Amino acid sequence: VQLQASGGGLVQAGGSLRLSCVASGRTLLGYVMAWFRQAPGKEREIVASISWGGSIISYGDSVKGRFTISRDNAKNSVYLQMNSLKPEDTAVYYCAAKSLYATNYDYWGQGTKVTVSS
């Protein structure tokens, strides 16, 4: 499976961005999808995750109420709508996928950089 993330860029604080991630190589039937981020000098953290059917969604505390994860299984895609962006959201964002009962994420995209200016 190859994951291709896109949609990053430079935005002012308070603005919005929508990240997209498209999977190719095989269907992601049953897979959990997630977005992670890693800021300079910091550890990677999970931003949001979504189950195959979309009924189970979780968010990191720092993005709750501002970010929304969604997926379109027909398009093998997952999205991250980011609103009310803050400078501390600046990071490289990665999409990832794991099978339902896996502990670790099996597949990772290349990352897309988000920079939020103050």
C-alpha positions as CSV (number, residue, x, y, z in Angstrom):
1,V,0.0,0.0,0.0
2,Q,1.2,3.5,-0.9
3,L,-0.2,6.5,0.8
4,Q,0.1,9.9,-0.8
5,A,-0.7,12.9,1.4
6,S,-1.3,16.4,0.1
7,G,-2.8,19.7,1.0
8,G,-0.2,21.2,3.3
9,G,1.0,24.8,3.0
10,L,1.4,28.1,4.6
11,V,-1.6,29.7,6.4
12,Q,-2.2,32.4,8.9
13,A,-3.3,31.7,12.4
14,G,-7.1,31.3,12.4
15,G,-7.1,30.0,8.9
16,S,-8.0,26.6,7.5
17,L,-6.5,23.8,5.5
18,R,-7.7,20.5,4.2
19,L,-5.3,17.6,4.0
20,S,-6.0,14.6,1.7
21,C,-4.5,11.2,1.6
22,V,-5.0,8.7,-1.2
23,A,-4.1,5.0,-0.9
24,S,-3.1,2.9,-3.8
25,G,-1.9,-0.6,-4.3
26,R,-4.7,-2.3,-2.5
27,T,-8.0,-1.6,-0.9
28,L,-8.0,-0.5,2.7
29,L,-11.0,-2.7,3.5
30,G,-11.3,-2.8,7.3
31,Y,-8.3,-0.6,7.9
32,V,-8.1,2.2,10.5
33,M,-6.8,5.4,9.1
34,A,-5.1,8.2,11.0
35,W,-3.3,11.4,10.8
36,F,-0.1,12.0,12.8
37,R,2.1,15.0,13.0
38,Q,5.6,15.8,14.0
39,A,6.8,19.3,14.8
40,P,10.5,20.2,14.8
41,G,12.3,18.9,17.9
42,K,9.2,17.1,19.1
43,E,7.9,13.5,19.0
44,R,5.4,12.3,16.6
45,E,1.8,12.5,17.9
46,I,-1.4,11.2,16.7
47,V,-3.9,13.8,15.6
48,A,-7.0,11.8,14.7
49,S,-8.1,8.4,13.7
50,I,-11.1,6.9,12.0
51,S,-12.4,3.4,11.7
52,W,-13.3,1.7,8.4
53,G,-17.0,2.6,8.6
54,G,-16.4,6.0,10.2
55,S,-18.3,5.2,13.3
56,I,-15.3,5.3,15.6
57,I,-13.4,8.6,15.6
58,S,-10.9,9.9,18.1
59,Y,-8.9,13.1,18.3
60,G,-5.8,14.3,20.2
61,D,-6.7,16.8,22.9
62,S,-4.9,19.6,21.2
63,V,-7.1,19.5,18.1
64,K,-10.5,18.6,19.5
65,G,-13.2,20.9,18.3
66,R,-10.9,22.3,15.5
67,F,-10.0,19.4,13.3
68,T,-12.3,16.9,11.6
69,I,-11.2,13.6,10.1
70,S,-13.3,11.9,7.4
71,R,-12.9,9.2,4.8
72,D,-14.3,8.1,1.5
73,N,-13.8,4.4,1.1
74,A,-14.9,4.4,-2.5
75,K,-12.0,6.7,-3.2
76,N,-9.6,5.0,-0.8
77,S,-9.1,8.4,0.8
78,V,-8.9,10.0,4.2
79,Y,-9.1,13.7,4.9
80,L,-8.3,16.1,7.7
81,Q,-10.2,19.4,7.8
82,M,-8.2,21.8,10.0
83,N,-9.9,25.0,11.2
84,S,-8.9,27.7,13.6
85,L,-5.2,26.8,13.0
86,K,-2.7,27.9,15.5
87,P,1.1,28.4,15.2
88,E,1.6,25.3,17.4
89,D,-0.1,23.2,14.7
90,T,2.9,23.8,12.5
91,A,4.3,20.3,11.7
92,V,4.7,17.7,9.0
93,Y,1.5,15.7,8.8
94,Y,1.5,12.1,8.0
95,C,-1.4,9.8,7.1
96,A,-1.2,6.2,8.2
97,A,-3.2,3.0,8.0
98,K,-3.4,-0.2,10.1
99,S,-5.4,-3.3,10.0
100,L,-8.2,-3.4,12.6
101,Y,-6.4,-5.5,15.3
102,A,-2.9,-4.4,14.7
103,T,-1.0,-2.5,17.4
104,N,1.1,-0.4,15.1
105,Y,0.3,1.4,11.9
106,D,1.5,-0.6,9.0
107,Y,1.6,2.0,6.2
108,W,2.7,5.6,6.2
109,G,2.5,8.4,3.7
110,Q,5.4,10.7,2.9
111,G,4.1,13.7,4.9
112,T,2.9,17.1,4.0
113,K,4.1,20.2,5.7
114,V,1.8,22.6,7.4
115,T,3.1,26.0,8.5
116,V,0.9,28.4,10.5
117,S,2.1,31.9,10.9
118,S,1.2,34.2,13.8
